[in-house]
Each structure stands twice: as C-alpha cells, then as structure tokens.
C-alpha cells in the first residue's frame, strides 16, 4: 500500500509541474518567518545557520539532482509547499538515489528519518527520503515514470519528485 501512495504522489507532482515551473517567480524569495525567540547569548546567534529562502532551497535541490533538470511549480500565495520533478533518462537505483542524498547532506540537509528503498515486479525501483534544514523540509522520491505521464516525458523512464515545505506563519 505504501508503494501505491508513492506512485500516486509521483503522478500528482508530475501533473502539477508539467505546465509550470519558474525558478525565478515573484514569490521566489519566500522565507519562513523568523522565530520570536531570541537567545541572549552572542555565541548562540553566531552559531545559528542563516535562514534560506525558497530560491536557495530550490538551488540546493537542483544541484543535488544535476545533471537532471528540476522543474518546480510556482509558489502560490498562502501555501507553504511547492512541488517539483526532474525526469531521468533511466530509473534510479539505490546507489544513484543515495548519491543525490549525499549531495544534499553536503549542502546542509541532514536526513530526517531513514531512507526507504523498494524494488518489486509491480512498481519497480522506488526510493523515498526526508531531509530537513531549519524550518525547511524536503521530501524526495524516485520511481519509474508513471504510465499516465510517459508520453509527456518521453524518452525519460524515471523521475525524481520533490516537495519543499516550510512552517506556515500567519502574517
């Protein structure tokens, strides 16, 4: 059942991002709101990593999935999540997916939980991981290209799907 959910997520993200995807959109500077809590210690302020904005997060993900081209949907006002996809010529195996995760970790994105991999006759090779940096969370998966999207993304056989989310703060 879990594999079916990942497949559904891949199809949804491919459909949502198929006709959009500007990394330079008006809302590219969306940034999680600063926490009201401030430490009195000067050392605490210096050791805290600088907050990223949405554009920087997207660049981190693009760097990790290169040479594949990440297409992110435009960020919609009032929403605290965006989705993207990077079609791949071949379906990624465990080693290729973990290499992407290593590049994310080198850019300051530690894993948030364990990496899941599966390979079966029904769904093929699939992987799923969660990464976190500050208020930002990236959900990243890889799978075969869903049948519903194969024609639109031909000749690509696989896809990397990405969801970027952050804490919503009422303005």
Buried (B, 14 or more C-beta within 10 A) or exposed (E): EEBEEBBEBBBBBBBBBBEBBEBEBEBBEBBBEEEEEEEEEEEEEEEEEEBBBBBBBBBBBBBBBEEBEBBBBBBEEEEBBBBBBBBBEEBBBBEBBBEBBEBBEEBEBEEEEEBBBBEEEEBBBBBBBBBEBBBBBBBBBBBBBBEEBBEEBEEBBBBBBBBBBBEEEEE
